[in-house]
């Protein structure tokens, strides 16, 4: 497991969103096969953007209140936040380019 990826609880999640960096959050569950297939992509994003973007994984079974707050109905769902607001959402198993295009545009 990469140290670039955070696994926040609810209060840590709030701190993360309130931080100075944009945040990419992967909402997932252990039993979800597409989520497991997406995990290496999320790891790569964490390493590629270390220091410029916070990357987190939220297990919806452990933190259902976060999943409910952001209307997660299907997993994996990946949300890109800027200044605490969700600005882009990808649902389902997507290639790394689907994320890097949006992240690169945000980071400039």
CNS distance restraints for C-alpha pairs under 8 A (distance, minus, plus):
assign (resid   1 and name CA) (resid   5 and name CA) 7.84 0.50 0.50
assign (resid   1 and name CA) (resid  43 and name CA) 7.92 0.50 0.50
assign (resid   2 and name CA) (resid  43 and name CA) 6.36 0.50 0.50
assign (resid   2 and name CA) (resid  46 and name CA) 7.85 0.50 0.50
assign (resid   2 and name CA) (resid  47 and name CA) 7.89 0.50 0.50
assign (resid   4 and name CA) (resid  43 and name CA) 7.50 0.50 0.50
assign (resid   4 and name CA) (resid  46 and name CA) 5.16 0.50 0.50
assign (resid   4 and name CA) (resid  47 and name CA) 6.00 0.50 0.50
assign (resid   4 and name CA) (resid  50 and name CA) 6.51 0.50 0.50
assign (resid   4 and name CA) (resid  54 and name CA) 7.82 0.50 0.50
assign (resid   4 and name CA) (resid  55 and name CA) 6.99 0.50 0.50
assign (resid   5 and name CA) (resid  43 and name CA) 6.79 0.50 0.50
assign (resid   5 and name CA) (resid  46 and name CA) 5.86 0.50 0.50
assign (resid   5 and name CA) (resid  54 and name CA) 7.58 0.50 0.50
assign (resid   5 and name CA) (resid  55 and name CA) 5.27 0.50 0.50
assign (resid   5 and name CA) (resid  56 and name CA) 5.30 0.50 0.50
assign (resid   5 and name CA) (resid  57 and name CA) 7.03 0.50 0.50
assign (resid   6 and name CA) (resid  54 and name CA) 7.77 0.50 0.50
assign (resid   6 and name CA) (resid  55 and name CA) 6.21 0.50 0.50
assign (resid   6 and name CA) (resid  56 and name CA) 4.45 0.50 0.50
assign (resid   6 and name CA) (resid  57 and name CA) 6.33 0.50 0.50
assign (resid   7 and name CA) (resid  56 and name CA) 5.67 0.50 0.50
assign (resid   7 and name CA) (resid  57 and name CA) 5.29 0.50 0.50
assign (resid   7 and name CA) (resid  58 and name CA) 6.20 0.50 0.50
assign (resid   8 and name CA) (resid  12 and name CA) 5.07 0.50 0.50
assign (resid   8 and name CA) (resid  13 and name CA) 5.28 0.50 0.50
assign (resid   8 and name CA) (resid  56 and name CA) 7.06 0.50 0.50
assign (resid   8 and name CA) (resid  57 and name CA) 7.42 0.50 0.50
assign (resid   8 and name CA) (resid  58 and name CA) 6.82 0.50 0.50
assign (resid   9 and name CA) (resid  13 and name CA) 5.95 0.50 0.50
assign (resid   9 and name CA) (resid  58 and name CA) 7.97 0.50 0.50
assign (resid   9 and name CA) (resid  63 and name CA) 7.24 0.50 0.50
assign (resid  10 and name CA) (resid  14 and name CA) 6.50 0.50 0.50
assign (resid  10 and name CA) (resid  63 and name CA) 7.12 0.50 0.50
assign (resid  10 and name CA) (resid  66 and name CA) 7.15 0.50 0.50
assign (resid  11 and name CA) (resid  15 and name CA) 6.46 0.50 0.50
assign (resid  12 and name CA) (resid  16 and name CA) 6.10 0.50 0.50
assign (resid  13 and name CA) (resid  17 and name CA) 6.29 0.50 0.50
assign (resid  14 and name CA) (resid  18 and name CA) 6.20 0.50 0.50
assign (resid  15 and name CA) (resid  19 and name CA) 6.24 0.50 0.50
assign (resid  16 and name CA) (resid  23 and name CA) 7.34 0.50 0.50
assign (resid  16 and name CA) (resid  54 and name CA) 7.67 0.50 0.50
assign (resid  17 and name CA) (resid  22 and name CA) 7.57 0.50 0.50
assign (resid  17 and name CA) (resid  23 and name CA) 6.58 0.50 0.50
assign (resid  17 and name CA) (resid  81 and name CA) 7.29 0.50 0.50
assign (resid  17 and name CA) (resid  82 and name CA) 7.88 0.50 0.50
assign (resid  17 and name CA) (resid  83 and name CA) 6.90 0.50 0.50
assign (resid  17 and name CA) (resid  84 and name CA) 4.68 0.50 0.50
assign (resid  17 and name CA) (resid  85 and name CA) 7.99 0.50 0.50
assign (resid  18 and name CA) (resid  83 and name CA) 6.78 0.50 0.50
assign (resid  18 and name CA) (resid  84 and name CA) 5.77 0.50 0.50
assign (resid  19 and name CA) (resid  83 and name CA) 7.70 0.50 0.50
assign (resid  20 and name CA) (resid  83 and name CA) 7.38 0.50 0.50
assign (resid  21 and name CA) (resid  52 and name CA) 6.32 0.50 0.50
assign (resid  21 and name CA) (resid  53 and name CA) 5.50 0.50 0.50
assign (resid  21 and name CA) (resid  54 and name CA) 6.35 0.50 0.50
assign (resid  21 and name CA) (resid  82 and name CA) 7.43 0.50 0.50
assign (resid  21 and name CA) (resid  83 and name CA) 7.63 0.50 0.50
assign (resid  22 and name CA) (resid  52 and name CA) 7.63 0.50 0.50
assign (resid  22 and name CA) (resid  53 and name CA) 5.30 0.50 0.50
assign (resid  22 and name CA) (resid  54 and name CA) 6.29 0.50 0.50
assign (resid  22 and name CA) (resid  80 and name CA) 7.31 0.50 0.50
assign (resid  22 and name CA) (resid  81 and name CA) 5.62 0.50 0.50
assign (resid  22 and name CA) (resid  82 and name CA) 4.60 0.50 0.50
assign (resid  22 and name CA) (resid  83 and name CA) 6.54 0.50 0.50
assign (resid  22 and name CA) (resid  84 and name CA) 7.81 0.50 0.50
assign (resid  23 and name CA) (resid  53 and name CA) 5.74 0.50 0.50
assign (resid  23 and name CA) (resid  54 and name CA) 4.64 0.50 0.50
assign (resid  23 and name CA) (resid  55 and name CA) 5.70 0.50 0.50
assign (resid  23 and name CA) (resid  56 and name CA) 7.36 0.50 0.50
assign (resid  23 and name CA) (resid  80 and name CA) 5.83 0.50 0.50
assign (resid  23 and name CA) (resid  81 and name CA) 5.03 0.50 0.50
assign (resid  23 and name CA) (resid  82 and name CA) 6.56 0.50 0.50
assign (resid  24 and name CA) (resid  53 and name CA) 7.24 0.50 0.50
assign (resid  24 and name CA) (resid  54 and name CA) 6.26 0.50 0.50
assign (resid  24 and name CA) (resid  55 and name CA) 4.79 0.50 0.50
assign (resid  24 and name CA) (resid  56 and name CA) 6.23 0.50 0.50
assign (resid  24 and name CA) (resid  78 and name CA) 6.90 0.50 0.50
assign (resid  24 and name CA) (resid  79 and name CA) 5.79 0.50 0.50
assign (resid  24 and name CA) (resid  80 and name CA) 4.46 0.50 0.50
assign (resid  24 and name CA) (resid  81 and name CA) 6.21 0.50 0.50
assign (resid  25 and name CA) (resid  55 and name CA) 5.95 0.50 0.50
assign (resid  25 and name CA) (resid  56 and name CA) 4.77 0.50 0.50
assign (resid  25 and name CA) (resid  57 and name CA) 5.59 0.50 0.50
assign (resid  25 and name CA) (resid  58 and name CA) 6.97 0.50 0.50
assign (resid  25 and name CA) (resid  78 and name CA) 5.45 0.50 0.50
assign (resid  25 and name CA) (resid  79 and name CA) 5.26 0.50 0.50
assign (resid  25 and name CA) (resid  80 and name CA) 6.39 0.50 0.50
assign (resid  25 and name CA) (resid  81 and name CA) 7.85 0.50 0.50
assign (resid  26 and name CA) (resid  42 and name CA) 7.56 0.50 0.50
assign (resid  26 and name CA) (resid  55 and name CA) 7.97 0.50 0.50
assign (resid  26 and name CA) (resid  56 and name CA) 6.22 0.50 0.50
assign (resid  26 and name CA) (resid  57 and name CA) 4.64 0.50 0.50
assign (resid  26 and name CA) (resid  58 and name CA) 6.10 0.50 0.50
assign (resid  26 and name CA) (resid  76 and name CA) 6.76 0.50 0.50
assign (resid  26 and name CA) (resid  77 and name CA) 5.96 0.50 0.50
assign (resid  26 and name CA) (resid  78 and name CA) 4.40 0.50 0.50
assign (resid  26 and name CA) (resid  79 and name CA) 6.67 0.50 0.50
assign (resid  27 and name CA) (resid  57 and name CA) 5.97 0.50 0.50
assign (resid  27 and name CA) (resid  58 and name CA) 4.86 0.50 0.50
assign (resid  27 and name CA) (resid  59 and name CA) 6.04 0.50 0.50
assign (resid  27 and name CA) (resid  60 and name CA) 6.28 0.50 0.50
assign (resid  27 and name CA) (resid  67 and name CA) 7.23 0.50 0.50
assign (resid  27 and name CA) (resid  72 and name CA) 7.73 0.50 0.50
assign (resid  27 and name CA) (resid  75 and name CA) 6.52 0.50 0.50
assign (resid  27 and name CA) (resid  76 and name CA) 5.75 0.50 0.50
assign (resid  27 and name CA) (resid  77 and name CA) 5.25 0.50 0.50
assign (resid  27 and name CA) (resid  78 and name CA) 6.06 0.50 0.50
assign (resid  28 and name CA) (resid  32 and name CA) 7.08 0.50 0.50
assign (resid  28 and name CA) (resid  35 and name CA) 5.69 0.50 0.50
assign (resid  28 and name CA) (resid  57 and name CA) 7.04 0.50 0.50
assign (resid  28 and name CA) (resid  58 and name CA) 6.20 0.50 0.50
assign (resid  28 and name CA) (resid  59 and name CA) 5.11 0.50 0.50
assign (resid  28 and name CA) (resid  60 and name CA) 5.94 0.50 0.50
assign (resid  28 and name CA) (resid  75 and name CA) 5.66 0.50 0.50
assign (resid  28 and name CA) (resid  76 and name CA) 5.09 0.50 0.50
assign (resid  28 and name CA) (resid  77 and name CA) 7.00 0.50 0.50
assign (resid  29 and name CA) (resid  35 and name CA) 6.79 0.50 0.50
assign (resid  29 and name CA) (resid  59 and name CA) 5.10 0.50 0.50
assign (resid  29 and name CA) (resid  60 and name CA) 5.85 0.50 0.50
assign (resid  29 and name CA) (resid  61 and name CA) 6.35 0.50 0.50
assign (resid  29 and name CA) (resid  75 and name CA) 7.60 0.50 0.50
assign (resid  29 and name CA) (resid  76 and name CA) 7.93 0.50 0.50
assign (resid  30 and name CA) (resid  35 and name CA) 7.61 0.50 0.50
assign (resid  30 and name CA) (resid  36 and name CA) 7.33 0.50 0.50
assign (resid  30 and name CA) (resid  59 and name CA) 7.44 0.50 0.50
assign (resid  32 and name CA) (resid  36 and name CA) 6.46 0.50 0.50
assign (resid  32 and name CA) (resid  75 and name CA) 7.41 0.50 0.50
assign (resid  32 and name CA) (resid  76 and name CA) 7.80 0.50 0.50
assign (resid  33 and name CA) (resid  37 and name CA) 6.28 0.50 0.50
assign (resid  34 and name CA) (resid  38 and name CA) 6.16 0.50 0.50
assign (resid  34 and name CA) (resid  75 and name CA) 7.83 0.50 0.50
assign (resid  34 and name CA) (resid  76 and name CA) 6.75 0.50 0.50
assign (resid  34 and name CA) (resid  92 and name CA) 7.22 0.50 0.50
assign (resid  34 and name CA) (resid  93 and name CA) 5.86 0.50 0.50
assign (resid  35 and name CA) (resid  39 and name CA) 6.29 0.50 0.50
assign (resid  35 and name CA) (resid  75 and name CA) 6.82 0.50 0.50
assign (resid  35 and name CA) (resid  76 and name CA) 5.17 0.50 0.50
assign (resid  35 and name CA) (resid  93 and name CA) 7.24 0.50 0.50
assign (resid  36 and name CA) (resid  40 and name CA) 7.99 0.50 0.50
assign (resid  37 and name CA) (resid  93 and name CA) 7.54 0.50 0.50
assign (resid  38 and name CA) (resid  42 and name CA) 6.45 0.50 0.50
assign (resid  38 and name CA) (resid  76 and name CA) 7.81 0.50 0.50
assign (resid  38 and name CA) (resid  93 and name CA) 6.12 0.50 0.50
assign (resid  38 and name CA) (resid  94 and name CA) 7.54 0.50 0.50
assign (resid  39 and name CA) (resid  43 and name CA) 6.21 0.50 0.50
assign (resid  40 and name CA) (resid  44 and name CA) 6.18 0.50 0.50
assign (resid  41 and name CA) (resid  45 and name CA) 6.26 0.50 0.50
assign (resid  41 and name CA) (resid  95 and name CA) 7.64 0.50 0.50
assign (resid  41 and name CA) (resid  96 and name CA) 5.96 0.50 0.50
assign (resid  42 and name CA) (resid  46 and name CA) 6.22 0.50 0.50
assign (resid  42 and name CA) (resid  55 and name CA) 7.67 0.50 0.50
assign (resid  43 and name CA) (resid  47 and name CA) 6.36 0.50 0.50
assign (resid  44 and name CA) (resid  48 and name CA) 5.94 0.50 0.50
assign (resid  45 and name CA) (resid  49 and name CA) 5.97 0.50 0.50
assign (resid  45 and name CA) (resid  55 and name CA) 7.54 0.50 0.50
assign (resid  45 and name CA) (resid  96 and name CA) 7.90 0.50 0.50
assign (resid  45 and name CA) (resid 100 and name CA) 7.78 0.50 0.50
assign (resid  46 and name CA) (resid  50 and name CA) 5.71 0.50 0.50
assign (resid  46 and name CA) (resid  53 and name CA) 7.57 0.50 0.50
assign (resid  46 and name CA) (resid  54 and name CA) 7.18 0.50 0.50
assign (resid  46 and name CA) (resid  55 and name CA) 5.49 0.50 0.50
assign (resid  49 and name CA) (resid  53 and name CA) 5.47 0.50 0.50
assign (resid  49 and name CA) (resid  54 and name CA) 7.86 0.50 0.50
assign (resid  50 and name CA) (resid  54 and name CA) 7.12 0.50 0.50
assign (resid  52 and name CA) (resid 107 and name CA) 7.78 0.50 0.50
assign (resid  58 and name CA) (resid  62 and name CA) 7.95 0.50 0.50
assign (resid  58 and name CA) (resid  63 and name CA) 6.99 0.50 0.50
assign (resid  59 and name CA) (resid  63 and name CA) 6.10 0.50 0.50
assign (resid  59 and name CA) (resid  64 and name CA) 7.99 0.50 0.50
assign (resid  60 and name CA) (resid  64 and name CA) 4.91 0.50 0.50
assign (resid  60 and name CA) (resid  66 and name CA) 7.30 0.50 0.50
assign (resid  60 and name CA) (resid  67 and name CA) 5.75 0.50 0.50
assign (resid  63 and name CA) (resid  67 and name CA) 6.88 0.50 0.50
assign (resid  64 and name CA) (resid  68 and name CA) 6.09 0.50 0.50
assign (resid  65 and name CA) (resid  69 and name CA) 6.05 0.50 0.50
assign (resid  66 and name CA) (resid  70 and name CA) 6.40 0.50 0.50
assign (resid  67 and name CA) (resid  71 and name CA) 6.09 0.50 0.50
assign (resid  67 and name CA) (resid  72 and name CA) 5.04 0.50 0.50
assign (resid  68 and name CA) (resid  72 and name CA) 6.11 0.50 0.50
assign (resid  72 and name CA) (resid  77 and name CA) 6.94 0.50 0.50
assign (resid  74 and name CA) (resid  91 and name CA) 7.02 0.50 0.50
assign (resid  74 and name CA) (resid  92 and name CA) 7.45 0.50 0.50
assign (resid  75 and name CA) (resid  91 and name CA) 6.72 0.50 0.50
assign (resid  75 and name CA) (resid  92 and name CA) 6.15 0.50 0.50
assign (resid  76 and name CA) (resid  91 and name CA) 6.03 0.50 0.50
assign (resid  76 and name CA) (resid  92 and name CA) 5.11 0.50 0.50
assign (resid  76 and name CA) (resid  93 and name CA) 6.68 0.50 0.50
assign (resid  77 and name CA) (resid  89 and name CA) 6.99 0.50 0.50
assign (resid  77 and name CA) (resid  90 and name CA) 5.79 0.50 0.50
assign (resid  77 and name CA) (resid  91 and name CA) 4.43 0.50 0.50
assign (resid  77 and name CA) (resid  92 and name CA) 6.11 0.50 0.50
assign (resid  78 and name CA) (resid  89 and name CA) 5.70 0.50 0.50
assign (resid  78 and name CA) (resid  90 and name CA) 5.20 0.50 0.50
assign (resid  78 and name CA) (resid  91 and name CA) 6.38 0.50 0.50
assign (resid  79 and name CA) (resid  86 and name CA) 6.36 0.50 0.50
assign (resid  79 and name CA) (resid  87 and name CA) 7.45 0.50 0.50
assign (resid  79 and name CA) (resid  88 and name CA) 5.74 0.50 0.50
assign (resid  79 and name CA) (resid  89 and name CA) 4.47 0.50 0.50
assign (resid  79 and name CA) (resid  90 and name CA) 6.50 0.50 0.50
assign (resid  80 and name CA) (resid  86 and name CA) 5.79 0.50 0.50
assign (resid  80 and name CA) (resid  87 and name CA) 5.81 0.50 0.50
assign (resid  80 and name CA) (resid  88 and name CA) 5.17 0.50 0.50
assign (resid  80 and name CA) (resid  89 and name CA) 6.38 0.50 0.50
assign (resid  80 and name CA) (resid 103 and name CA) 7.87 0.50 0.50
assign (resid  81 and name CA) (resid  85 and name CA) 5.10 0.50 0.50
assign (resid  81 and name CA) (resid  86 and name CA) 4.25 0.50 0.50
assign (resid  81 and name CA) (resid  87 and name CA) 5.55 0.50 0.50
assign (resid  81 and name CA) (resid  88 and name CA) 7.23 0.50 0.50
assign (resid  82 and name CA) (resid  86 and name CA) 6.49 0.50 0.50
assign (resid  82 and name CA) (resid  87 and name CA) 6.55 0.50 0.50
assign (resid  88 and name CA) (resid 102 and name CA) 7.73 0.50 0.50
assign (resid  90 and name CA) (resid  94 and name CA) 7.58 0.50 0.50
assign (resid  90 and name CA) (resid  98 and name CA) 7.94 0.50 0.50
assign (resid  94 and name CA) (resid  98 and name CA) 6.33 0.50 0.50
assign (resid  95 and name CA) (resid  99 and name CA) 7.60 0.50 0.50
assign (resid  96 and name CA) (resid 100 and name CA) 6.26 0.50 0.50
assign (resid  97 and name CA) (resid 101 and name CA) 5.91 0.50 0.50
assign (resid  98 and name CA) (resid 102 and name CA) 7.09 0.50 0.50
assign (resid  99 and name CA) (resid 103 and name CA) 6.14 0.50 0.50
assign (resid 100 and name CA) (resid 104 and name CA) 5.72 0.50 0.50
assign (resid 101 and name CA) (resid 105 and name CA) 6.15 0.50 0.50
assign (resid 102 and name CA) (resid 106 and name CA) 6.22 0.50 0.50
assign (resid 103 and name CA) (resid 107 and name CA) 6.05 0.50 0.50
assign (resid 104 and name CA) (resid 108 and name CA) 5.73 0.50 0.50
